């Protein structure tokens, strides 16, 4: 059975990896993983309670500063651990200053100096020793060796400054990481605490996960909608910004669909639930945000693999630097000092923290804009797309038909006459074209006789002793039409079209600005698809395609052109294409469960323009990732070179480690604050 608990106090991804490896060696525990960004530990165990007690005991040994938390506790920027660490640094600093700058005996100096270095770095030294005995070498050992080495060659001030700056840096790192976690955590504060359910006419407050499909719930102004449903009674304005990114209130009335997580701004709504809580929109969003880090991007995975062996490699190269400098200068102290500088500069924290944090910030930003991306690997893949193909009906168009024109053949009849006669035959039909015609009628419909509906053709009926037919007999006309016959004479033709979504044209324009080729794939006829394609300005259209034809088109293009293809669809027939594409994008409201499951990205509000926004966020996030990697690498290589030649000292080395890490963390948060809409308009 899989269990998930919170883990507080980890400020280093390498420490998280080492702790996870140690937990996996416990008896009865397997598949333990620590999500550093989310502060979550997941594991599988037959006896979860016994496993947790073992994990808590092991964690105290390896990471005395880390706590396992069983309840759902919120992240605090300033917590008890932070205050204790800050006070410890202040005390250690004061004692260190006294030792270094106040004249005193040699014995007293050494007593105060040792006390100061121990107070400032006892956690670092402890972790270095414990992990070393368990066969793990990480940055704690690098810092410990640097302090010992600097002290051994008489550089007391630099030795003390190394551990002081490192401790300050770790404190600030923890604060920056917690700030990021808090920002991400705010995205998941959508979860409603209760639902007001009607049972036998009485209102009862229950947990949302206890409400069954088809139940009736009441939501008042200021409350969050607990489950997806349909409005039975009432009207109200909703705040849906946390779900769809839409800043303006959305008005809903009777029969409108309503998403869980929306906040009612005014009025009272009676809602019939259509999903259980675990399948509701708000729960899907929370799960996707919290679990997105499980699917890591290729860049992030590479960094994780490198840092696993990085520290050991650094130690070996440091010894090599020591040997070369000693051979060249024949000075043991100089050689040891430069080797220590190499150790300090080489800490991998900047890489290990900033890369996953950048991706997670990008995922959070996408969620704020109503885009659910199921992992950082898919966020990465979005930035590499060359082609984005769209399904037509329900994706680019609304899937709801409207009457564009009515051609009247019988000049004795008015527009109102033919609409009424057509509506008489369509009044019991559930066909979408019938609904479009019925929407035009304003008169009360009478009963007709001899009704006979023929599948694929239309409806025959009798009215006032005349025989009528509403449907389609002319198969040569490729437009979407409905014909009305009276006594076998064609008296009217209704021309209908599937309404193009208001944001579709802007979507294609934005994608072209991003140098992405656009395609329209549809099972509809040539004339209809080409008309929609021309109106939108897509680069290529394909028509009369079966689901397998769309799949083959994507498959062949990937094999022959070696391109990165995204596909946007909403129906169950789109599932194969969504799976085959490099990135599958589905609609969140009207999308079928199969398409949502098969996709990698879900557009919560069904607007295709969010596809362009998702790509924009992905490109910006990837830019941030490579900025952090480049900055960290350049600064470290520079200071390693300068240190090896004796141009820079130990303090500069500490800045290269801690300073660059802090800069990279702060830079990562830009991916969370980035506004893609400004650059798309």
Buried (B, 14 or more C-beta within 10 A) or exposed (E): EEBEBBBBBBBBBBBBBBBBBBBEEBEEBEEBBBBBBBBBBBBBBEEBEBBBEBBBEBBEEBBBBBBBEEEEEEBEEEBEBBEEBBEBBEBBBEBBBBBBEEEEEEEEBBBBBEBBBEBBBBBBBBBBEBBBEEEBBBBBBBBBBBBEBBBEBEBBBBBBBBBBBBBBBBBBBBBBBBBBBEBBBBBBEBBBEBBBBEEEEEEEEBEBEEBEEEBBBBBEEEBBBBBBBBBEEBBBBBBBBBBBBBEEBBEBEEEBEBBBBBBBBEBBBBBBBBBBBEBBBBBBBBBBBBBBBBBBBEBBBBBBEEBBEBBEEBBEBBEEBBEBBBEEEEEEBBBBBBBBBBBBBBBBBBBBBBBBBBBBBBBBBBBBBBBBBBBBBBBBBBBBBBBBBBBBBBBBBBBEBEBEEBEBBBEEBEEEBBBBBBBBBBBEBEBEBBEBBBBBBEEEBEEBEEBEBEEEEBBBBBBEEEBBBBBBEEEEEEBBBBBBBBEEEBBBBBBBBBBBBEBBBBBBBBBBEBEBBBBBBBBBBEEBBBBBBEEBEBBEBBBEBEBEBBBBBBBEBBEEEEEBBBBBBBBBBBBBBBBBBBBBBBBBBBBBEBBBEBBBBBBBBBBBBBBBBBBBBBBBBBBBBEBBBEBBEEBBEBBBEBBBEEEBBBBBBBBBBBBBBBBBBBBBBBBBEBBBEEEBE
